[in-house]
């Protein structure tokens, strides 16, 4: 079972983003997970990034956000799927 490190609002500055991890999905696509504040609440944003013509990755509309206080439920669901 994957463990997540403790994360609280002190790690994310309002209107700022903290990158938590990423992995390569294809030649020009990455999946990126960031912590960010939105409407005074901490969220985990799981998003697909695509490499642009400039050689840098840019976020796409493909992704989703989960309130941090529900991230445990999300990981429980993923673990249950992995065990199936």
C-alpha positions in Angstrom: 0.0 0.0 0.0 1.4 3.4 -1.0 1.9 5.8 1.8 1.4 9.5 1.4 3.4 12.0 3.4 1.6 14.4 5.7 0.6 17.5 3.8 -1.0 20.6 5.2 -1.9 24.1 4.0 1.5 25.3 5.3 3.2 23.5 2.4 1.2 25.4 -0.3 1.3 29.2 -0.6 -2.0 30.7 -1.8 -2.1 31.0 -5.6 0.9 28.8 -5.7 1.4 25.1 -6.6 3.6 22.4 -5.1 4.6 19.6 -7.4 4.3 16.2 -5.7 5.3 13.9 -8.5 5.0 12.9 -12.1 5.6 10.1 -14.6 6.0 9.9 -18.3 3.0 8.5 -20.1 4.2 8.8 -23.7 6.9 10.6 -25.7 5.2 14.0 -25.3 2.8 13.4 -22.4 3.3 13.4 -18.6 1.0 12.8 -15.7 1.6 15.4 -13.0 0.3 15.6 -9.5 0.3 18.9 -7.7 -1.0 20.3 -4.4 -2.8 23.6 -4.8 -5.2 25.9 -3.1 -8.5 26.7 -4.8 -11.3 28.5 -3.1 -9.5 28.4 0.3 -9.3 24.6 0.2 -6.3 22.4 -0.4 -6.6 20.0 -3.5 -4.6 17.4 -5.2 -4.6 18.0 -9.0 -3.9 15.0 -11.2 -3.4 16.3 -14.7 -2.1 15.3 -18.1 0.6 17.6 -19.4 1.6 17.8 -23.1 5.0 18.9 -24.5 4.5 22.0 -26.7 6.5 23.1 -29.7 8.7 25.1 -27.3 9.9 21.9 -25.6 8.2 22.5 -22.3 5.2 20.7 -20.8 1.8 22.5 -20.5 -1.3 21.4 -18.6 -4.2 20.1 -20.5 -7.9 20.0 -19.6 -7.5 16.2 -19.1 -7.4 15.7 -15.4 -9.2 16.0 -12.1 -8.9 17.5 -8.6 -9.7 16.0 -5.3 -10.0 17.8 -2.0 -7.0 16.8 0.2 -9.3 15.7 3.0 -10.7 13.0 0.6 -7.3 11.8 -0.7 -7.4 8.8 1.6 -10.7 7.6 0.2 -9.2 8.0 -3.3 -6.1 5.9 -2.5 -8.3 3.2 -0.9 -10.4 3.0 -4.1 -7.2 2.7 -6.2 -5.8 0.0 -3.9 -9.1 -1.9 -4.1 -9.0 -1.7 -7.9 -5.4 -2.9 -8.0 -6.3 -5.9 -5.9 -9.2 -6.9 -8.1 
